[in-house]
Amino acid sequence: HKCTFEGCCKAYSRLENLKTHLRSHTGEKPYTCEYPGCAKAFSNASDRAKHQNRTHSNEKPYVCK
């Protein structure tokens, strides 16, 4: 599955990966943060999950030594 945007040579074996890549050209961000009051949006679910865990979680997995 090849990207059809001019000047882009990306190709993917899975159509779903191409669809995610195409959002980098279109600017589409269908995955909005689920935290109340946060207006951030992302092009893929993985980036949204990372944002929610890092920004809105009280968990602090790294400790200064």
C-alpha positions in Angstrom: 0.0 0.0 0.0 1.8 3.1 -1.3 1.3 6.7 -0.2 -0.2 8.8 -3.0 0.9 12.2 -1.8 3.3 13.8 -4.2 7.0 13.5 -3.0 6.2 10.8 -0.5 7.7 7.4 -1.0 6.3 5.6 2.0 4.8 2.2 1.6 3.2 -0.2 4.1 2.3 -3.9 4.1 -0.9 -3.2 6.1 -3.6 -0.8 4.9 -4.2 0.3 8.5 -0.6 1.6 8.7 -1.0 3.5 5.5 -4.2 5.1 6.8 -2.4 6.2 9.9 0.5 7.6 7.8 -1.9 9.6 5.6 -3.0 11.6 8.6 0.5 13.1 8.7 -0.3 14.7 5.4 -4.0 15.6 6.1 -3.5 16.8 9.7 -6.5 14.7 10.7 -6.5 13.9 14.5 -9.5 11.7 15.3 -8.2 10.5 18.7 -9.1 13.1 21.3 -7.8 13.0 24.9 -10.5 11.4 27.2 -9.4 13.5 30.2 -12.1 16.1 31.1 -11.1 19.6 30.1 -8.2 18.5 27.9 -8.5 19.5 24.2 -5.5 17.6 22.8 -6.0 15.4 19.8 -3.8 12.8 18.1 -3.5 11.1 14.8 -3.2 7.7 16.4 -4.5 5.9 19.5 -1.0 5.1 20.7 0.1 8.7 20.9 -3.2 9.5 22.8 -2.5 6.7 25.3 1.1 7.9 25.9 -0.2 11.5 26.4 -2.9 10.4 28.9 -0.5 8.2 30.8 2.3 10.8 31.0 0.2 13.9 31.4 -2.9 12.9 33.4 -1.7 10.0 35.5 -0.5 10.4 39.0 1.9 7.6 38.4 5.6 8.6 38.5 7.5 5.5 37.4 11.0 7.2 37.4 12.8 8.1 40.6 15.8 10.3 40.9 18.8 8.5 42.3 
